Amino acid sequence: MSVEPSALSIRAATGRRETAPGIATRVWLALAAFVERQRARTLMAEMEDRMLKDIGITRSDIDRAARFGHASPDPILPWWRDPTNR
């Protein structure tokens, strides 16, 4: 059984259309993302250099890793678009 058909029937029953989130929702989501990034930075800053090396980053990469989820400034491309795999 799929979740999608039941979600569609609920939307059809309520008569509501899906709309973009309002300004309050966007502000709340941005604040939540900021707090989560700050928490990640704090946790990584408390790690020893040996532990950071184990996860593949250095102290100078902490901010980038917290912001983008990885230490590399280059975007991680899927294998079919990665130029190094050709």
N, C-alpha and C positions, 0 to 999 in steps of 0.2 A: 504494500500500500504506500502510495506516495503522499508526501505532505502537501505538495503543490495543489492538487485538485481541491483539497479541503480548504486551503487558504483562499483559493479563488472563489469558492462557494461562500465563504464568510464575507469576503469583500462584496460579492454580488448581493448577499442578503442585507448588508448594512447600507448599501447604496452609496458608499463613500468612494471617492476617487483617490488614487495615490497622488500626493503632492510632495513637492520638495520641502525639506524641513525648514521651519521658521527660523528667524534670527536668534531667538532664545535657544533653540536646540543646537544651532551651529556654534553659538558661543559656548554653551555647555560642553559640547563635544571637543571644541578646541582647548578649553580649559582642562578637561579630563586628559587629553593627549599630552598637554604640557606637563601636568602633574606626573603622568606616567614616565615621560622622558626624564624629568628631574629625578625621579626615584631610581631609574636605571643608571643615570649618571652617578648618583650618590653610591649605589651599590658597587658599581665598577670602580669608582675612585677609592673605595675601601679595600679593594682586592690588592693582593701583593702582585708584584711584577711577574712572578712565576705563574700565578693563576691567569693573569691577563695573556701571557704568552701561550698558555694552554688553549685559550679560546681564540687565539689568532689576532690579538690586537695589542697595541702599545698604549702607554698613558696618553700620548698625543692623539690617539684614535678614539678616545672615549666619547667625546662629543659627537663625532660623526657616526659612531656605532649606535649611540642612543637616538640620534635623529633619523638615520636611514636604516638601521637594523644590520648594518655591516660596515666594516672599516674601509672598504675600497671606495674611492671617490667616483669610480666608473660604475655605471649601472650594471647590474647582473642581468645578462641577456639569456634568453632561452637557448638551448643548444643549437637550434636550427638558425638562429640569427647571430651566434657567436662567431666572429671572424677568425678566431684562433683555431677553430675546429674544422677549417676547410682545407 
